Amino acid sequence: MGDAIVTAVLAAGWLAQAAAWLVALRSAGRRAAARREWPREVLIRAGMLALVVWALAAPRHPLPAVALAALALLVFAAAHAEAIVARRQLGEGWGIGVDPRPGTEPVRRGLYSFLAHPIYYGMSFAALAQYILLRNLPSLLLLGGTAAVAGVKGWQEGRRLRRNGG
């Protein structure tokens, strides 16, 4: 398995994730986030994009053993698929911020019936798989940043749901 294939798969996964996010954003429109949430969310996405581009262009360690590389690619693809499916399952309730969308109820079907934050898990596992494959500084920063954002936003969403009886 060559570096070019790995780079292509990683680029395709992040592009698919970005495309799904943009489609959902277009569908949600202005309701995608409270006005005060937009700057933070744009900064998070821009930072992720910069780290992904840097990671794909930066020097990297040799690929791990073929079996581990194949497993990491499988996890990467499954993690992105999970995040995309979870975003679709949220429907009108999806937004880029942590404030609940007006007039929506918490989703308890599909992935959300057994996993609290499947989008965050998907993004974090995709970043972990990328780090396993590339083992470079920007991938490590992406992993740490993704996990930190997922933890903070997951905690904030959980707190809001508990406060609102959700």
Backbone as a chain_set.jsonl record, in Angstrom:
{"seq": "MGDAIVTAVLAAGWLAQAAAWLVALRSAGRRAAARREWPREVLIRAGMLALVVWALAAPRHPLPAVALAALALLVFAAAHAEAIVARRQLGEGWGIGVDPRPGTEPVRRGLYSFLAHPIYYGMSFAALAQYILLRNLPSLLLLGGTAAVAGVKGWQEGRRLRRNGG", "coords": {"N": [[0.868, -1.175, 0.0], [0.76, 2.067, -0.995], [2.11, 5.378, -0.337], [0.835, 7.295, -1.942], [-1.709, 6.225, -2.401], [-2.749, 6.127, 0.192], [-2.699, 8.873, 0.831], [-4.527, 9.799, -1.085], [-6.897, 8.478, -0.271], [-7.232, 9.549, 2.308], [-7.501, 12.297, 1.686], [-9.832, 12.176, 0.106], [-11.689, 11.255, 2.019], [-11.786, 13.392, 3.904], [-12.651, 15.406, 2.188], [-15.178, 14.415, 1.451], [-16.426, 14.525, 3.932], [-16.373, 17.296, 4.374], [-17.969, 18.142, 2.23], [-20.44, 16.936, 2.896], [-20.93, 18.31, 5.243], [-21.183, 20.933, 4.269], [-23.458, 20.661, 2.643], [-25.369, 20.023, 4.597], [-25.198, 22.363, 6.067], [-26.102, 24.238, 4.214], [-28.734, 23.384, 3.969], [-29.663, 23.819, 6.583], [-29.327, 26.535, 6.824], [-29.651, 29.827, 8.073], [-30.37, 29.027, 10.549], [-28.468, 27.286, 11.405], [-26.68, 27.849, 13.404], [-26.504, 29.714, 16.452], [-26.096, 33.234, 16.35], [-23.896, 34.09, 17.903], [-22.362, 31.824, 17.951], [-21.223, 31.371, 15.462], [-18.565, 32.569, 14.815], [-16.741, 31.0, 16.382], [-17.276, 28.413, 15.4], [-16.599, 28.619, 12.681], [-13.886, 29.146, 12.947], [-13.02, 26.714, 14.114], [-13.552, 24.898, 11.976], [-11.914, 25.984, 9.95], [-9.411, 25.704, 11.131], [-9.268, 22.894, 11.334], [-9.29, 22.22, 8.599], [-6.906, 23.456, 7.753], [-5.045, 21.953, 9.245], [-5.466, 19.381, 8.181], [-4.7, 19.728, 5.475], [-2.023, 20.493, 5.86], [-1.089, 18.169, 7.156], [-1.324, 16.251, 5.116], [0.522, 17.192, 3.301], [2.889, 17.339, 4.705], [6.065, 15.95, 5.79], [6.201, 12.462, 6.605], [6.162, 9.548, 8.692], [7.286, 6.282, 7.653], [4.76, 4.132, 6.262], [2.731, 2.138, 8.461], [2.759, -1.439, 9.146], [1.245, -3.447, 6.586], [-1.223, -4.675, 7.305], [-2.011, -3.172, 9.565], [-2.137, -0.634, 8.41], [-4.182, -1.051, 6.538], [-6.31, -1.619, 8.27], [-6.452, 0.843, 9.635], [-7.195, 2.516, 7.507], [-9.722, 1.441, 6.98], [-11.042, 2.003, 9.409], [-10.892, 4.788, 9.257], [-12.52, 5.338, 6.978], [-14.984, 4.229, 7.856], [-15.445, 5.803, 10.106], [-15.814, 8.375, 9.032], [-18.09, 7.829, 7.493], [-19.887, 7.218, 9.547], [-20.097, 9.728, 10.849], [-21.222, 11.263, 8.797], [-23.664, 9.916, 8.291], [-24.838, 10.184, 10.825], [-25.14, 12.948, 10.956], [-27.08, 13.314, 8.988], [-29.163, 11.9, 10.189], [-29.86, 13.566, 12.243], [-31.34, 15.487, 10.978], [-33.538, 18.196, 10.84], [-32.675, 19.041, 13.291], [-29.949, 19.333, 13.244], [-27.054, 21.325, 13.627], [-24.317, 23.661, 13.526], [-23.412, 24.629, 15.877], [-23.677, 24.366, 19.482], [-26.064, 25.043, 20.604], [-29.464, 24.079, 20.881], [-31.547, 23.612, 18.004], [-34.245, 25.766, 17.295], [-37.518, 24.6, 17.985], [-37.017, 21.884, 17.636], [-36.675, 18.473, 18.647], [-34.673, 16.362, 20.797], [-32.822, 13.853, 19.076], [-33.4, 10.406, 19.038], [-33.068, 8.118, 17.596], [-31.74, 5.729, 15.221], [-28.228, 5.992, 14.941], [-28.106, 7.578, 17.177], [-29.614, 6.272, 19.045], [-28.042, 4.626, 20.515], [-25.626, 5.865, 20.917], [-24.19, 8.758, 22.152], [-22.941, 11.035, 20.889], [-22.422, 10.7, 17.915], [-21.351, 12.054, 15.657], [-19.182, 13.483, 16.662], [-17.644, 11.363, 17.685], [-17.127, 10.025, 15.284], [-15.572, 11.924, 13.853], [-13.386, 12.135, 15.592], [-12.351, 9.498, 15.59], [-11.687, 9.287, 12.906], [-9.614, 11.156, 12.765], [-7.821, 9.911, 14.514], [-7.243, 7.546, 13.085], [-6.02, 8.698, 10.862], [-3.746, 9.757, 12.089], [-2.45, 7.388, 12.873], [-1.782, 6.408, 10.381], [-0.173, 8.454, 9.175], [1.47, 9.599, 11.139], [2.579, 12.172, 11.805], [3.341, 15.56, 12.878], [1.222, 17.52, 12.285], [-0.977, 15.775, 12.039], [-1.12, 14.701, 14.594], [-1.724, 17.039, 16.027], [-4.223, 17.569, 14.866], [-5.649, 15.327, 15.77], [-5.543, 15.746, 18.593], [-6.833, 18.258, 18.743], [-9.345, 17.692, 17.592], [-10.345, 15.762, 19.374], [-10.423, 17.318, 21.708], [-12.249, 19.394, 21.014], [-14.509, 17.801, 20.496], [-14.922, 16.707, 23.039], [-15.441, 19.019, 24.64], [-17.634, 20.227, 23.259], [-19.45, 18.096, 23.309], [-19.864, 17.818, 26.064], [-21.011, 20.352, 26.591], [-23.361, 20.203, 25.028], [-24.637, 18.023, 26.254], [-25.071, 19.076, 28.813], [-26.86, 21.172, 28.202], [-29.01, 19.667, 27.195], [-29.759, 18.199, 29.477], [-30.489, 20.293, 31.149], [-32.682, 21.278, 29.759], [-34.421, 19.214, 29.94], [-34.097, 17.114, 28.113]], "CA": [[0.0, 0.0, 0.0], [1.661, 3.192, -1.141], [1.788, 6.691, 0.216], [-0.101, 8.005, -2.82], [-3.06, 5.679, -2.158], [-3.158, 6.595, 1.52], [-2.977, 10.305, 0.711], [-5.774, 9.953, -1.85], [-8.029, 8.052, 0.562], [-7.413, 10.551, 3.364], [-8.042, 13.515, 1.069], [-11.219, 11.896, -0.292], [-12.519, 11.185, 3.231], [-12.011, 14.734, 4.454], [-13.474, 16.146, 1.216], [-16.56, 13.921, 1.591], [-16.934, 15.073, 5.189], [-16.607, 18.728, 4.153], [-19.124, 18.273, 1.332], [-21.642, 16.61, 3.673], [-21.127, 19.407, 6.176], [-21.684, 22.082, 3.521], [-24.839, 20.36, 2.245], [-26.195, 20.175, 5.797], [-25.194, 23.786, 6.397], [-27.001, 24.916, 3.26], [-30.099, 22.995, 4.33], [-30.025, 24.451, 7.854], [-29.357, 27.98, 6.607], [-29.309, 30.714, 9.19], [-30.65, 28.35, 11.815], [-27.402, 26.332, 11.671], [-26.027, 28.197, 14.671], [-26.81, 31.033, 17.013], [-25.162, 34.235, 15.816], [-22.676, 34.132, 18.706], [-21.601, 30.585, 17.74], [-20.598, 31.328, 14.142], [-17.105, 32.775, 14.756], [-16.05, 29.833, 16.937], [-17.443, 27.261, 14.508], [-15.799, 28.864, 11.472], [-12.492, 28.98, 13.361], [-12.783, 25.278, 14.266], [-13.492, 24.267, 10.647], [-10.726, 26.48, 9.248], [-8.268, 25.057, 11.768], [-9.238, 21.489, 10.895], [-8.896, 22.189, 7.19], [-5.477, 23.773, 7.678], [-4.285, 20.813, 9.756], [-5.565, 18.278, 7.218], [-3.85, 20.051, 4.32], [-0.649, 20.431, 6.333], [-0.751, 16.766, 7.416], [-1.168, 15.522, 3.856], [1.699, 17.7, 2.605], [4.065, 17.276, 5.577], [6.788, 14.674, 5.85], [5.55, 11.48, 7.47], [6.908, 8.309, 8.93], [6.855, 5.226, 6.729], [3.473, 3.529, 6.615], [2.835, 0.963, 9.33], [2.564, -2.724, 8.465], [0.103, -3.426, 5.673], [-2.463, -5.007, 8.013], [-2.384, -2.028, 10.389], [-2.522, 0.447, 7.499], [-5.5, -1.391, 5.992], [-7.278, -1.443, 9.358], [-6.598, 2.281, 9.86], [-7.999, 3.052, 6.4], [-11.099, 0.985, 7.191], [-11.574, 2.82, 10.508], [-11.033, 6.144, 8.724], [-13.717, 5.384, 6.125], [-16.169, 3.969, 8.681], [-15.657, 6.951, 10.988], [-16.421, 9.444, 8.236], [-19.453, 7.395, 7.158], [-20.69, 7.374, 10.762], [-20.364, 11.151, 11.068], [-22.13, 11.739, 7.74], [-24.986, 9.326, 8.556], [-25.367, 10.808, 12.044], [-25.567, 14.31, 10.608], [-28.357, 13.178, 8.268], [-30.187, 11.436, 11.126], [-30.31, 14.705, 13.041], [-32.319, 16.224, 10.188], [-33.719, 19.616, 11.166], [-32.024, 19.34, 14.561], [-28.508, 19.522, 13.089], [-26.511, 22.667, 13.549], [-22.88, 23.639, 13.738], [-23.131, 25.028, 17.248], [-24.205, 23.455, 20.497], [-27.417, 25.431, 20.986], [-30.477, 23.312, 20.151], [-32.29, 24.362, 16.985], [-35.61, 26.055, 17.751], [-38.606, 23.746, 17.517], [-36.61, 20.501, 17.396], [-36.539, 17.594, 19.804], [-33.483, 15.515, 20.713], [-32.974, 12.654, 18.24], [-33.114, 9.173, 19.781], [-33.185, 6.995, 16.667], [-30.529, 5.474, 14.454], [-26.996, 5.968, 15.734], [-28.348, 8.286, 18.43], [-30.302, 5.408, 20.001], [-27.068, 3.954, 21.379], [-24.391, 6.633, 21.0], [-24.588, 10.136, 22.451], [-22.41, 12.039, 19.964], [-21.753, 9.954, 16.84], [-20.564, 12.911, 14.758], [-17.912, 13.752, 17.339], [-16.879, 10.111, 17.687], [-16.663, 9.775, 13.922], [-14.482, 12.843, 13.529], [-12.227, 11.792, 16.42], [-11.766, 8.243, 15.105], [-11.055, 9.574, 11.612], [-8.341, 11.814, 13.067], [-6.942, 8.888, 15.085], [-6.8, 6.688, 11.983], [-5.065, 9.463, 10.068], [-2.485, 9.821, 12.829], [-1.811, 6.069, 12.778], [-1.237, 6.267, 9.026], [0.833, 9.445, 8.809], [2.369, 9.823, 12.273], [3.302, 13.44, 11.709], [2.891, 16.566, 13.84], [-0.128, 18.075, 12.05], [-1.991, 14.752, 12.332], [-1.231, 14.648, 16.049], [-2.467, 18.236, 16.419], [-5.614, 17.359, 14.445], [-6.232, 14.366, 16.705], [-5.75, 16.418, 19.871], [-7.851, 19.296, 18.592], [-10.65, 17.066, 17.347], [-10.788, 15.161, 20.629], [-10.746, 18.401, 22.643], [-13.502, 20.026, 20.574], [-15.584, 16.83, 20.715], [-15.184, 16.626, 24.479], [-16.06, 20.256, 25.133], [-18.965, 20.404, 22.681], [-20.3, 17.026, 23.83], [-20.225, 18.183, 27.432], [-21.938, 21.488, 26.526], [-24.653, 19.726, 24.526], [-25.25, 17.209, 27.307], [-25.53, 19.984, 29.865], [-28.065, 21.859, 27.709], [-30.11, 18.693, 27.117], [-30.209, 17.903, 30.839], [-31.165, 21.497, 31.67], [-33.949, 21.432, 29.05], [-35.221, 18.011, 30.12], [-33.957, 16.269, 26.925]], "C": [[0.905, 1.224, 0.0], [1.163, 4.474, -0.518], [0.743, 7.431, -0.624], [-1.536, 7.525, -2.593], [-3.585, 6.185, -0.819], [-3.528, 8.07, 1.465], [-4.298, 10.538, -0.02], [-6.991, 9.574, -1.018], [-8.294, 9.073, 1.664], [-8.013, 11.839, 2.805], [-9.507, 13.318, 0.69], [-12.145, 11.853, 0.924], [-12.822, 12.55, 3.805], [-12.836, 15.59, 3.498], [-14.935, 15.719, 1.304], [-17.188, 14.495, 2.857], [-17.261, 16.558, 5.034], [-17.822, 18.947, 3.266], [-20.422, 17.989, 2.077], [-21.968, 17.732, 4.646], [-21.711, 20.613, 5.462], [-23.121, 21.878, 3.052], [-25.776, 20.545, 3.439], [-26.296, 21.646, 6.202], [-26.137, 24.556, 5.483], [-28.455, 24.626, 3.608], [-30.556, 23.716, 5.606], [-30.106, 25.969, 7.726], [-28.964, 28.763, 7.836], [-29.549, 30.062, 10.54], [-29.535, 27.387, 12.207], [-26.689, 26.614, 12.983], [-26.539, 29.546, 15.142], [-25.726, 31.996, 16.526], [-23.84, 34.244, 16.589], [-21.807, 32.891, 18.503], [-20.828, 30.569, 16.421], [-19.089, 31.527, 14.153], [-16.315, 31.567, 15.267], [-16.11, 28.657, 15.969], [-16.641, 27.416, 13.221], [-14.316, 28.682, 11.792], [-12.138, 27.498, 13.512], [-12.631, 24.619, 12.905], [-12.258, 24.705, 9.872], [-9.463, 25.846, 9.827], [-8.141, 23.601, 11.361], [-8.752, 21.38, 9.456], [-7.404, 22.463, 7.038], [-4.627, 22.602, 8.16], [-4.327, 19.619, 8.802], [-4.645, 18.528, 6.025], [-2.378, 19.942, 4.712], [-0.216, 18.975, 6.532], [-0.517, 15.99, 6.125], [0.076, 15.956, 3.094], [2.991, 17.512, 3.398], [4.788, 15.94, 5.453], [6.108, 13.741, 6.851], [6.472, 10.291, 7.666], [6.482, 7.287, 7.883], [5.539, 4.612, 7.208], [3.686, 2.355, 7.559], [2.657, -0.311, 8.503], [1.271, -2.695, 7.667], [-1.207, -3.7, 6.398], [-2.935, -3.833, 8.866], [-2.828, -0.849, 9.522], [-3.91, 0.188, 6.924], [-6.583, -1.204, 7.047], [-7.52, 0.046, 9.626], [-7.424, 2.929, 8.751], [-9.465, 2.664, 6.54], [-11.762, 1.799, 8.306], [-11.822, 4.248, 10.027], [-12.313, 6.267, 7.9], [-14.991, 5.188, 6.938], [-16.476, 5.16, 9.584], [-16.292, 8.121, 10.236], [-17.857, 9.088, 7.857], [-20.374, 7.572, 8.364], [-21.061, 8.837, 10.983], [-21.36, 11.689, 10.038], [-23.537, 11.206, 7.971], [-25.615, 9.984, 9.783], [-25.87, 12.215, 11.768], [-26.917, 14.264, 9.892], [-29.477, 12.753, 9.22], [-30.677, 12.56, 12.036], [-31.355, 15.538, 12.303], [-32.349, 17.69, 10.547], [-33.025, 20.012, 12.467], [-30.532, 19.595, 14.439], [-28.164, 20.995, 13.031], [-25.031, 22.609, 13.84], [-22.497, 24.055, 15.145], [-23.718, 24.025, 18.22], [-25.598, 23.859, 20.98], [-28.418, 24.598, 20.199], [-31.195, 24.196, 19.13], [-33.707, 24.577, 17.489], [-36.618, 25.089, 17.135], [-38.212, 22.31, 17.229], [-36.485, 19.757, 18.713], [-35.238, 16.812, 19.674], [-33.771, 14.251, 19.906], [-32.57, 11.441, 19.058], [-33.265, 7.943, 18.889], [-31.855, 6.826, 15.933], [-29.318, 5.388, 15.364], [-27.198, 6.606, 17.101], [-29.105, 7.439, 19.443], [-29.315, 4.694, 20.915], [-25.746, 4.706, 21.538], [-24.752, 8.11, 21.148], [-24.148, 11.147, 21.393], [-21.691, 11.371, 18.791], [-20.965, 10.816, 15.86], [-19.197, 13.16, 15.384], [-17.04, 12.498, 17.393], [-16.315, 9.833, 16.298], [-15.481, 10.655, 13.556], [-13.221, 12.488, 14.32], [-11.558, 10.506, 15.94], [-11.128, 8.419, 13.733], [-9.692, 10.224, 11.832], [-7.343, 10.819, 13.669], [-6.389, 7.98, 13.985], [-5.779, 7.417, 11.115], [-3.727, 9.535, 10.784], [-1.735, 8.485, 12.75], [-1.141, 5.904, 11.416], [-0.071, 7.213, 8.762], [1.886, 9.677, 9.892], [3.243, 11.058, 12.087], [2.661, 14.456, 12.654], [1.504, 17.129, 13.527], [-1.239, 17.048, 12.301], [-2.19, 14.598, 13.831], [-2.005, 15.857, 16.568], [-3.94, 18.126, 16.044], [-6.321, 16.402, 15.4], [-6.523, 15.028, 18.044], [-6.839, 17.474, 19.81], [-9.246, 18.728, 18.404], [-11.2, 16.458, 18.633], [-11.189, 16.233, 21.639], [-12.071, 19.072, 22.282], [-14.682, 19.084, 20.818], [-15.935, 16.735, 22.195], [-15.904, 17.84, 25.015], [-17.474, 20.403, 24.582], [-19.933, 19.321, 23.16], [-20.777, 17.325, 25.233], [-21.237, 19.329, 27.424], [-23.319, 21.05, 26.052], [-25.375, 18.899, 25.577], [-25.812, 18.06, 28.429], [-26.805, 20.702, 29.443], [-29.251, 20.914, 27.636], [-30.651, 18.385, 28.511], [-30.982, 19.076, 31.434], [-32.548, 21.664, 31.04], [-34.823, 20.188, 29.132], [-35.146, 17.048, 28.954], [-33.249, 15.024, 27.122]], "O": [[1.726, 1.393, 0.902], [-0.019, 4.637, -0.215], [-0.129, 8.111, -0.082], [-2.469, 8.329, -2.593], [-4.733, 6.619, -0.717], [-4.562, 8.47, 1.999], [-5.094, 11.384, 0.388], [-8.007, 10.269, -1.051], [-9.444, 9.424, 1.925], [-8.933, 12.404, 3.396], [-10.332, 14.2, 0.927], [-13.266, 12.359, 0.865], [-13.965, 12.847, 4.155], [-13.637, 16.413, 3.943], [-15.833, 16.559, 1.239], [-18.35, 14.903, 2.85], [-18.3, 17.022, 5.505], [-18.622, 19.846, 3.524], [-21.4, 18.718, 1.914], [-23.135, 18.067, 4.852], [-22.629, 21.253, 5.974], [-23.915, 22.818, 3.063], [-26.842, 21.146, 3.312], [-27.354, 22.11, 6.626], [-26.882, 25.424, 5.937], [-29.305, 25.514, 3.549], [-31.698, 24.167, 5.695], [-30.871, 26.614, 8.442], [-28.038, 28.386, 8.554], [-28.998, 30.492, 11.553], [-29.638, 26.729, 13.242], [-26.151, 25.698, 13.605], [-26.947, 30.396, 14.35], [-24.579, 31.6, 16.32], [-22.776, 34.391, 15.986], [-20.627, 32.909, 18.851], [-19.865, 29.814, 16.288], [-18.376, 30.723, 13.552], [-15.331, 31.161, 14.649], [-15.105, 27.982, 15.745], [-16.066, 26.446, 12.727], [-13.574, 28.122, 10.985], [-11.066, 27.074, 13.08], [-11.687, 23.86, 12.691], [-11.622, 23.888, 9.207], [-8.549, 25.491, 9.083], [-7.043, 23.122, 11.077], [-7.904, 20.546, 9.139], [-6.717, 21.779, 6.279], [-3.602, 22.29, 7.554], [-3.325, 18.923, 8.637], [-3.899, 17.64, 5.615], [-1.579, 19.362, 3.977], [0.881, 18.588, 6.13], [0.391, 15.161, 6.053], [0.631, 15.174, 2.322], [4.076, 17.525, 2.818], [4.198, 14.932, 5.062], [5.512, 14.194, 7.828], [7.42, 10.069, 6.913], [5.413, 7.425, 7.288], [5.25, 4.58, 8.405], [4.697, 1.657, 7.473], [2.431, -0.248, 7.294], [0.321, -2.002, 8.03], [-2.205, -3.028, 6.137], [-4.127, -3.528, 8.891], [-3.782, -0.149, 9.86], [-4.725, 1.106, 6.833], [-7.658, -0.686, 6.747], [-8.662, 0.463, 9.821], [-8.258, 3.793, 9.022], [-10.351, 3.467, 6.25], [-12.905, 2.234, 8.165], [-12.846, 4.848, 10.355], [-13.099, 7.193, 8.102], [-15.972, 5.902, 6.732], [-17.642, 5.488, 9.802], [-17.199, 8.777, 10.747], [-18.741, 9.944, 7.893], [-21.509, 8.024, 8.219], [-22.217, 9.148, 11.273], [-22.239, 12.482, 10.376], [-24.506, 11.956, 7.86], [-26.804, 10.304, 9.772], [-26.908, 12.624, 12.289], [-27.795, 15.083, 10.163], [-30.616, 13.198, 9.072], [-31.798, 12.502, 12.542], [-32.165, 16.219, 12.932], [-31.314, 18.356, 10.561], [-32.812, 21.199, 12.715], [-29.899, 20.023, 15.404], [-28.897, 21.802, 12.458], [-24.539, 21.603, 14.351], [-21.356, 23.847, 15.56], [-24.197, 22.963, 17.823], [-26.246, 23.093, 21.693], [-28.26, 24.42, 18.991], [-31.419, 25.382, 19.371], [-34.308, 23.663, 18.054], [-36.581, 24.799, 15.94], [-38.996, 21.575, 16.629], [-36.223, 20.351, 19.759], [-34.746, 16.615, 18.563], [-34.838, 13.652, 20.039], [-31.519, 11.442, 19.699], [-33.556, 6.851, 19.377], [-30.968, 7.675, 16.019], [-29.377, 4.78, 16.432], [-26.544, 6.225, 18.072], [-29.232, 7.844, 20.599], [-29.7, 4.206, 21.977], [-24.842, 4.228, 22.225], [-25.529, 8.646, 20.359], [-24.924, 12.035, 21.04], [-20.468, 11.47, 18.687], [-19.99, 10.337, 15.282], [-18.173, 13.058, 14.708], [-15.831, 12.571, 17.17], [-15.154, 9.45, 16.16], [-14.493, 10.17, 13.005], [-12.115, 12.534, 13.78], [-10.33, 10.431, 15.888], [-10.13, 7.766, 13.429], [-8.724, 9.877, 11.156], [-6.151, 10.878, 13.366], [-5.195, 7.683, 13.965], [-4.79, 6.826, 10.682], [-2.68, 9.387, 10.153], [-0.516, 8.468, 12.578], [-0.059, 5.326, 11.317], [0.929, 6.799, 8.176], [3.053, 9.923, 9.589], [4.468, 11.0, 12.196], [1.565, 14.23, 13.166], [0.674, 17.21, 14.432], [-2.33, 17.418, 12.734], [-3.314, 14.388, 14.288], [-2.85, 15.717, 17.452], [-4.81, 18.541, 16.81], [-7.463, 16.643, 15.791], [-7.624, 14.892, 18.578], [-7.668, 17.575, 20.714], [-10.212, 19.223, 18.986], [-12.38, 16.618, 18.946], [-12.184, 16.077, 22.348], [-12.916, 19.292, 23.151], [-15.733, 19.514, 21.293], [-17.11, 16.688, 22.558], [-16.872, 17.711, 25.763], [-18.41, 20.672, 25.335], [-21.109, 19.601, 23.391], [-21.945, 17.117, 25.562], [-22.218, 19.289, 28.168], [-24.333, 21.474, 26.607], [-26.581, 19.05, 25.773], [-26.902, 17.795, 28.934], [-27.735, 20.829, 30.24], [-30.372, 21.296, 27.971], [-31.865, 18.316, 28.705], [-31.985, 18.895, 32.124], [-33.478, 22.132, 31.696], [-35.857, 20.112, 28.467], [-36.048, 16.225, 28.798], [-33.085, 14.252, 26.178]]}, "num_chains": 1, "name": "protein.A"}
